[in-house]
């Protein structure tokens, strides 16, 4: 391996020297040519640094006075834009609404008010989408009701959020962002941007729990306080909100002598309208208006007979837009997007709002229809747009009637907003007005600059694949400062670009250069393991979101560290005595990350152990009654069940299950469904059936020719599955696997039922508890999976996320002593360090997260290195054959070749293909094609064309 490592590094070094992102710069004379040379030199400088070479860069610079492009680079590629996307919302809002527009919040009453001041009815608080509503404004409404003589309320507070829909978060937003204020939930009735302040004060004595206070509406959240007071004046606290709940979890330590003001953080709440109603209720009580039922805050709508009692208004629209753009407020952007839908199309949803924006941009401003918008703030990574589209937007707004309004919202370099501390003391200070955008791996800047010659220049700079953000902001600053100095440009940094052609360029360049895929950012490498030569490369070092190709890394590390014959285990214990067949104690099942554990033979995978078999073993041991509990021990892994960057709206889908060390049926329950009688509920059965999983079935059987509108979703944070919509009569029986909450507990529920089916009674007082195995427990049996070789074969051929994550966390536990995602990924990083020298980010084991960034060259390097390992036959055999089996059977359509093996990501927004192909002359080519961005033509077609050309090499 040392000899191979040295040889491969020398190949990579030669390979990197051959590659350039831009052609040789020739001596040029015009001002715009000098500018183009300068900006390209900045990009070359960026790509010469190992810490920044993986960035994908796109920019366009346009003179609004001369009406011509001064410089551009990859300006038609579509990038994830982050918060610079707020310019789309801003442009639509200023063009459709007046600067003085305000947004109301109203309060109504029902029933009658007695002479004694008792309201025998309800108070209804209705929101219309004001993102700025404050506690002070609600207090104004409370005082108005007190001024009307209301002294007591016998009814309830009804909160009406019907002006918007019920979707709280943007599509594909990350679950791990949720507690933080930049990812707050939306509702037509929202106060304090749907956040609370959590303040922690140290206890009076060392060892005591600190005091935790919540403001506002302390009754709306539950506090789980596991923190401790310690000596000193330091603080080390974690303050989180439990997923899908209004529960604030506080842990860590705070010094006894910490600041008298306490330690304060802002956290989001779940379900905004009742929160707003609770705040309002508390303010009414403070005004001397008690409620007969103090906790009575309910959702509803304004009745026809309700009377308007009072109203407050938001600040003027332009004040809202100024705050949104200058401070990059995501909540404002999402609320205004829904408001555009509500006011302009009658539907207060994000989808309706983005449709309004899209029509305006395309029909009114003339933007090319080559961008994708899924939210208003840019927080989702489904958003994609090109630098050229931003120039079209900036140009049209500059020429339009709302030019001054639009520009007034933009942060000013060195002066205010998100640019306050950037470009100070340079020519750009005060002359650059632009919107920023940044999140992990993404950085953007777009706006206007007043050049030294008085011209106004529009520019947009979008960067993805960022490993260290400082390099991205530095490039943006360099470009903006140069534009402010234009035409007096600084001397370009030294650069020596070289062009390089590859043997297969004539075959693959036409495919990757096809104009229908112009928006796609492409990274590709084809490497001959026989010749040790790069046969083709396109942006090989660009860090891209790789999708399922990550499973190659997980597979390789597992084979290296655990060995192809490794078997996962599950242990069965009892605790207590067995007398006359009665277990006076507990049954304990301890999991060690076996991905093949199933409930029964019907769900069995690779011949793995089953809960049905475990129950039968207990019966065979002579047990016919269990008086204790069923304890499930999943502590081989830590408590976190989702990898960073997984999305909230896929939590009930089988491809995004919770990951615990003890999990049955891939962490899912199977719901079988079929039509019933027309107009009646559909028929639903659950396998395996357990009482702890609740089914709410409101789905109706429709007419035979009606549209199938069946929807099956699990409520977040619960094991309640809602089945809704319609299923046409005559539809064949089908099923859906639904990921469940707390899979380790679910495993215990299944065992409890399987024991009963096996004839082993369980006391009605027995519970399923998540605890550590008691020290004195007696081992009954150890159950083993099939070999790792067979498991990775199944994982790769079926593109199975669950198995990949169980493996990566098992690697963490077995190799590093901690069953975390990070510790498992650490084994991959160490393995990759043996074959590459450039950095990358990996955040899960399956490739489902969009936080992972890796290059085609790095994937190809791994594939080449694997050919030298003794486990290569297992690694190679685990990959699907094109068009014949696994994920490639349908993914590559009519392409069929056992010589082409690889992984195809089934997720539409992250297509790609990485693997091997055997050529007719006996060469084994390692290849990787990674694609990011948006194309109106499905980008999987590009994958198919690439794969077909590879297959042609074998003929």
Secondary structure, DSSP 8 states (H G I E B T S, - for coil): -HHHHHHHHHHHHHHHHH--SS-------SHHHHHHHHHHHHHHHHHTSTTTTT-EEEEEEEETTTTEEEEEESTTSEE--GGGGHHHHHHHHHHHS-TT---EEEEEE-SEE-TTSEEES-EEEEE---TT--HHHHHHHHHHHHHTT--EESS-EEEE-TTS-S--S-TT-BGGGTTSGGG----SS-SGGGEEEEEEE--SSTTS--EEEEES-GGGSEEEE--EEESSS-EEEEEEE-TTSSEEEEEEEEETTS-TT-EEEEEE-SSHHHHHHHHHHHHHHHTT-EESSTT-EEE----TT-EEEEEEE---HHHHHHHHHHTT-HHHHHHHHHHHHHHHHS--SHHHHHHHHHHIIIIIS---S--B---SSS-STT-BEEHHHHHHHHHHHHHSTTHHHHHHTSEETTTSGGGTTSSTTSTTTTTEEEEEEEETTEEEEEEEEE-TTS-EEEEEEEEES-SSHHHHHHHHHHHHHHHHHTTS--------------TTHHHHHHHHT-GGGTTEEEEEEEEETTTTEEEEEESTT--B--GGGHHHHHHHHHHHHT-TT-EEEEEEEEEEEEETTEEEEEEEEEE---TT-BSSGGG--TT--BHHHHHHHHHHTT--EE-S-EEEE-TTS-S--S-TT-BGGGTTBGGG----SS-SGGGEEEEEEE--STTSB-EEEEES--TTSEEEE--EEE-TTS----EEEE-TTSSEEEEESEEETT---EEEEEE-S-HHHHHHHHHHHHHHHTT-EE-TT--EEE----TT-EEEEEEEEEEHHHHHHHHHHTT-HHHHHHHHHHHHHHHHS--SHHHHHHHHHHHHHTT--S--B---SSS-SS--BB-HHHHHHHHHHHTTSTTHHHHHHTSEEETTSTTHHHHTTT--EEEEEEEE--STTS-EEEEEEE-TTS-EEEEEEEEEE--SS-THHHHHHHHHHHHHTT-
